Amino acid sequence: MDHIEVTRMMNSAKRRIPFQKKIGTGLTKEEFMEKMKNKIITGHVGLYESISMIAAALGWKLDRIEEFDPEPVIADRDLETPYTKVPKGHVAGLKSIAKGYMNKKEVIVLNFVAYAHVPEEYDEIIIKGEPNIHEKIIGGVHGDIGTVAMVVNAIPKVLNAEPGLLTMKDIALPSAAVEDMRIYVA
């Protein structure tokens, strides 16, 4: 494997108001930049950690990880979400990028793009290697639902894991937990 690029394109107009606020929806560019400077807007949290986890799972020793400040996505027309109105020229959302380097070469790129009325929602993974793999989930995986699914489906694996501080790379791969969970409790 030579390179991994993951892109998440989200229509933030369908997300809850705290998320829209977190990405600056409706602000002027100046307000966005000021709130970024004061860490009121954080953008997506976890790109650095995700790159670290991917590299660790692959046994890659990265030289460095670069996480760029989120950039505002400016509305090219008036937009409306169930929670707010975004005038043309104001912030519709943001894009965040992080990169991991090994042997001074870019090997992992994570792109997070979330703004109101993004033309197409999707999650995409492009792996360059032998063979090349390109997977695109049209519509993407809703973050809250995906998180709950991973937590619930990991329960049997966590209950049967060795004691200690473990990460997702240390436990058995989660799979659908369709049976009665009581069978895992002593």
C-alpha positions as CSV (number, residue, x, y, z in Angstrom):
1,M,0.0,0.0,0.0
2,D,1.4,3.4,-1.0
3,H,-1.2,6.0,-0.3
4,I,-4.6,6.4,1.4
5,E,-7.0,9.3,0.9
6,V,-10.4,9.6,2.7
7,T,-12.9,12.2,1.8
8,R,-16.1,12.9,3.7
9,M,-18.6,15.3,2.0
10,M,-21.5,16.2,4.3
11,N,-24.6,18.3,3.8
12,S,-24.6,20.1,7.1
13,A,-28.1,21.5,6.5
14,K,-29.5,18.1,7.6
15,R,-27.5,18.1,10.8
16,R,-28.4,19.3,14.3
17,I,-27.9,23.0,15.2
18,P,-24.8,22.4,17.5
19,F,-23.0,20.9,14.6
20,Q,-24.0,23.8,12.3
21,K,-22.7,26.2,14.9
22,K,-19.5,24.2,15.3
23,I,-18.7,24.6,11.6
24,G,-19.7,28.3,11.4
25,T,-22.8,28.1,9.4
26,G,-24.3,31.6,8.7
27,L,-21.3,33.6,10.0
28,T,-19.5,36.2,7.9
29,K,-16.0,35.2,6.9
30,E,-14.5,37.7,9.4
31,E,-16.7,36.2,12.2
32,F,-15.6,32.7,11.3
33,M,-11.9,33.7,11.3
34,E,-12.3,35.4,14.7
35,K,-14.1,32.4,16.2
36,M,-11.5,30.1,14.8
37,K,-8.7,32.3,16.4
38,N,-10.5,32.2,19.8
39,K,-11.2,28.4,19.4
40,I,-15.0,28.9,19.6
41,I,-15.2,27.1,16.2
42,T,-13.2,24.0,16.2
43,G,-14.2,22.4,13.0
44,H,-13.9,18.6,12.9
45,V,-12.0,17.1,15.8
46,G,-10.0,13.9,15.4
47,L,-8.2,14.1,12.0
48,Y,-4.8,13.9,13.6
49,E,-5.9,11.0,15.8
50,S,-7.4,9.2,12.8
51,I,-4.2,9.5,10.8
52,S,-2.3,8.2,13.9
53,M,-4.6,5.2,14.2
54,I,-4.5,4.3,10.5
55,A,-0.7,4.5,10.5
56,A,-0.4,2.4,13.7
57,A,-2.8,-0.3,12.2
58,L,-0.6,-0.5,9.1
59,G,2.6,-0.5,11.0
60,W,3.7,2.7,9.4
61,K,6.1,5.0,11.3
62,L,5.1,8.5,10.2
63,D,7.7,11.4,10.0
64,R,5.0,13.9,10.8
65,I,1.3,14.7,10.7
66,E,0.1,18.1,9.4
67,E,-3.3,19.3,10.3
68,F,-4.3,22.5,8.5
69,D,-6.7,25.1,10.0
70,P,-10.2,24.7,8.8
71,E,-11.2,27.0,5.9
72,P,-14.6,28.5,5.5
73,V,-16.8,27.4,2.5
74,I,-18.5,30.6,1.3
75,A,-22.1,30.3,0.1
76,D,-22.4,31.2,-3.7
77,R,-26.1,31.8,-3.3
78,D,-28.6,32.4,-0.5
79,L,-29.1,29.1,1.5
80,E,-31.6,27.9,4.1
81,T,-31.3,25.1,6.6
82,P,-34.1,24.0,9.0
83,Y,-32.2,26.1,11.7
84,T,-30.9,29.2,9.9
85,K,-30.5,31.3,6.8
86,V,-27.2,31.7,5.1
87,P,-26.9,34.8,2.9
88,K,-24.8,34.6,-0.3
89,G,-21.2,35.5,0.7
90,H,-21.5,34.1,4.3
91,V,-20.1,30.9,5.6
92,A,-22.0,27.8,4.6
93,G,-19.6,25.5,6.5
94,L,-16.0,24.4,6.4
95,K,-13.3,22.1,5.0
96,S,-10.5,20.5,7.0
97,I,-7.5,18.6,5.8
98,A,-4.9,16.6,7.5
99,K,-1.9,14.7,6.0
100,G,0.5,12.1,7.2
101,Y,4.0,11.8,5.8
102,M,6.4,8.8,5.8
103,N,9.9,9.1,4.4
104,K,9.1,12.7,3.5
105,K,6.3,11.5,1.2
106,E,2.5,12.1,1.7
107,V,0.9,8.7,2.5
108,I,-2.4,9.5,4.2
109,V,-4.8,12.4,3.5
110,L,-8.1,13.0,5.3
111,N,-10.5,15.5,3.8
112,F,-13.5,16.6,5.9
113,V,-15.9,18.9,4.0
114,A,-19.2,19.9,5.6
115,Y,-21.4,22.8,4.4
116,A,-25.1,23.6,3.8
117,H,-26.4,22.1,0.6
118,V,-23.2,20.4,-0.6
119,P,-24.0,19.1,-4.1
120,E,-23.3,15.4,-3.3
121,E,-23.0,13.7,0.1
122,Y,-20.5,10.8,0.2
123,D,-17.7,9.0,2.1
124,E,-14.9,8.0,-0.2
125,I,-11.7,5.9,0.3
126,I,-9.0,5.7,-2.3
127,I,-6.2,3.3,-1.6
128,K,-3.2,3.2,-4.0
129,G,-1.4,-0.1,-3.9
130,E,-1.7,-3.6,-5.3
131,P,-4.5,-3.6,-6.1
132,N,-5.8,-0.1,-6.1
133,I,-9.1,0.3,-4.3
134,H,-11.7,3.0,-4.7
135,E,-14.9,2.9,-2.6
136,K,-17.5,5.5,-2.5
137,I,-20.6,5.4,-0.2
138,I,-23.2,7.6,-1.9
139,G,-25.1,9.6,0.8
140,G,-22.3,8.9,3.3
141,V,-22.7,7.3,6.7
142,H,-24.4,9.6,9.2
143,G,-21.9,10.2,12.0
144,D,-24.2,9.7,15.0
145,I,-25.7,6.5,13.5
146,G,-22.3,5.2,12.5
147,T,-20.9,5.9,16.0
148,V,-23.7,4.1,17.7
149,A,-23.5,1.1,15.4
150,M,-19.7,0.8,16.0
151,V,-20.2,1.0,19.8
152,V,-23.0,-1.6,19.9
153,N,-21.4,-4.0,17.5
154,A,-18.1,-3.7,19.4
155,I,-19.7,-4.8,22.8
156,P,-19.0,-8.5,22.3
157,K,-15.4,-7.9,21.2
158,V,-14.7,-5.5,24.1
159,L,-16.2,-8.0,26.6
160,N,-14.0,-10.7,25.3
161,A,-10.8,-8.6,24.9
162,E,-7.8,-8.9,27.1
163,P,-7.7,-6.4,30.1
164,G,-5.9,-3.1,29.7
165,L,-6.1,0.1,27.6
166,L,-6.9,-1.0,24.0
167,T,-7.6,0.8,20.8
168,M,-9.8,-0.3,17.9
169,K,-6.7,-1.9,16.3
170,D,-6.2,-4.1,19.3
171,I,-9.6,-5.8,19.5
172,A,-11.2,-8.2,17.1
173,L,-12.9,-6.5,14.2
174,P,-16.5,-5.5,15.0
175,S,-19.2,-7.3,13.1
176,A,-23.0,-7.3,13.3
177,A,-24.0,-8.2,16.8
178,V,-27.5,-9.6,16.1
179,E,-27.7,-12.0,19.0
180,D,-29.0,-11.3,22.5
181,M,-26.1,-9.4,24.2
182,R,-26.8,-11.2,27.5
183,I,-24.9,-14.2,26.2
184,Y,-21.7,-12.1,26.6
185,V,-22.2,-11.3,30.3
186,A,-21.1,-13.8,32.9
